[in-house]
Amino acid sequence: MLKVDSIHCDYGDQPVLEDLSFHLNPGEIVCLLGPSGCGKTTALRAIAGFQLIKSGEIQLQDKLLSSSTVHVEPDQRAIGMVFQDYALFPHLTVEQNIRFGIRKFTAHKQREVLKGLLKLIKLEQIAERFPHELSGGQQQRVALARALAPAPKLLLLDEPFSNLDIDLRRHLNIEIRDILKDYGISAILVTHDQEEAFAFGDQIGLLAEGRLQQWDTPFNLYHE
């Protein structure tokens, strides 16, 4: 599904990612785990197309997205993203936020997608509310639905649970993982929370100082 091959990223003269390589299989969920400043969000931004890479390659289903000479724009990558602060449009209702990325669909197709996603995130009864009228957990589910609406090939999640209390984080972690598995969507979660990564990921990449230290299943990472 996704191949990240020996990518390097700099901010000015400061190297942030060095020789980062990993791959993602169809329907697989992986986590990039590490402390602040280790390069995990930069890796996510490079895959999304918000960050240029100095060398290496990023491919999605054998299509070259990034290299030292190639850069496909973010909106041309068929990749969805859920941000840490949700980034919902405050002047749009739940329904309008979810519809935002599928405005080019026919009206019938929009209604069909919207109905399915509202049911999926269990917010059918509050589709006309605005973001400020929702709880943090509800806002997070709307952000997820908006990212899923255009049926992306890959979903990127940038510390999406970090602003929530611990109990809600655990609940949403499991709930969103189940949704992604039901949809068969490949996803990458960035987090600094070990417990979150172990509960969410099929594979975990442990990052430190811009380098991948270990890549394995949660079980092997814990025991080995």
Residue pairs with C-beta under 8 A, 6 or more apart in sequence:
1 23
1 24
1 25
1 26
1 28
1 60
1 61
1 153
1 154
1 186
2 23
2 24
2 47
2 58
2 59
2 60
2 154
2 186
2 188
3 23
3 24
3 57
3 58
3 59
4 20
4 21
4 22
4 23
4 43
4 47
4 56
4 57
4 58
5 21
5 56
5 57
5 58
5 59
6 19
6 20
6 21
6 55
6 56
6 57
7 17
7 19
7 20
7 21
7 43
7 46
7 53
7 55
7 56
7 57
7 58
7 66
8 15
8 17
8 18
8 19
8 20
8 53
8 54
8 55
8 56
9 15
9 16
9 17
9 39
9 42
9 43
9 46
9 51
9 52
9 53
9 54
10 16
10 54
15 210
16 39
16 42
16 210
17 39
17 42
17 43
17 46
17 210
17 211
18 210
18 211
19 56
19 211
20 39
20 43
20 56
20 210
20 211
20 212
21 56
21 212
22 30
22 205
22 212
22 215
24 30
24 154
24 186
24 188
25 186
26 184
26 186
27 181
27 184
27 185
27 186
28 186
28 202
28 203
29 177
29 180
29 181
29 186
29 187
29 188
29 189
29 200
29 201
29 202
29 203
30 187
30 188
30 189
30 201
30 202
30 203
30 204
30 205
31 188
31 189
31 190
31 191
31 196
31 197
31 200
31 201
31 203
31 204
31 205
32 40
32 43
32 44
32 188
32 189
32 190
32 191
32 204
32 205
32 207
33 40
33 191
33 192
33 193
33 194
33 197
33 204
33 205
33 206
33 207
34 40
34 192
34 206
34 207
34 208
35 192
35 208
36 192
38 207
38 208
38 209
38 210
39 207
39 209
39 210
39 211
40 190
40 191
40 192
40 207
41 158
41 159
41 190
42 51
43 190
43 207
44 81
44 156
44 158
44 188
44 190
45 51
46 52
46 53
46 58
46 66
47 58
47 65
47 79
47 154
47 156
47 188
48 74
48 77
48 79
48 81
48 156
49 65
49 66
49 71
49 72
49 73
49 74
49 76
49 77
49 79
50 74
52 66
52 71
53 66
53 67
53 68
54 68
55 67
55 68
56 67
56 68
57 64
57 66
57 67
58 64
58 65
58 66
58 67
59 65
60 77
60 78
60 79
60 153
60 154
61 153
63 72
64 70
64 72
65 71
65 72
65 77
66 72
78 150
78 152
78 153
78 154
79 152
79 153
79 154
79 155
79 156
80 147
80 148
80 150
80 152
80 154
80 155
80 156
81 147
81 155
81 156
81 157
81 158
82 140
82 143
82 144
82 147
82 155
82 156
82 157
82 158
82 160
83 143
83 158
83 160
84 158
84 159
84 160
84 162
84 163
85 163
86 131
86 139
86 140
86 142
86 143
86 160
87 143
88 97
88 131
88 139
88 142
88 143
88 146
89 96
89 97
89 100
89 131
90 130
90 131
90 132
91 130
92 100
92 130
92 131
93 127
93 128
93 129
93 130
94 118
94 123
94 126
94 127
94 128
94 129
94 130
94 131
94 134
94 142
95 114
95 118
95 127
95 128
97 131
97 142
97 146
98 113
98 114
98 117
98 118
98 142
98 145
98 146
98 149
99 110
99 114
99 149
100 146
100 149
101 146
101 147
101 149
101 150
102 109
102 110
102 113
102 149
102 150
103 110
105 113
113 149
114 127
114 149
117 145
117 148
117 149
118 124
118 127
118 145
120 145
120 148
120 179
121 141
121 142
121 144
121 145
121 179
122 141
123 138
123 141
123 142
123 145
126 133
126 134
126 138
131 139
131 142
134 142
136 163
136 164
136 168
137 164
137 168
137 171
137 172
140 160
140 161
140 164
140 172
140 176
141 172
141 176
143 160
144 160
144 176
144 179
147 155
148 155
148 179
148 183
148 185
152 185
153 186
154 185
154 186
154 187
154 188
155 180
155 185
155 186
155 187
155 188
156 187
156 188
156 190
157 176
157 187
157 188
157 189
157 190
158 190
159 190
159 191
159 192
160 176
160 189
161 168
161 169
161 172
161 173
161 191
161 193
161 196
162 191
162 192
162 193
164 172
169 193
169 196
170 199
173 196
173 199
173 200
174 199
177 199
177 200
180 187
189 196
189 197
189 200
189 201
191 197
191 200
197 204
197 218
198 204
198 218
198 221
198 222
201 218
202 217
203 215
203 216
203 217
204 214
204 215
204 216
204 217
204 218
204 221
205 212
205 214
205 215
206 212
206 213
206 214
206 215
206 221
207 213
214 221
216 224
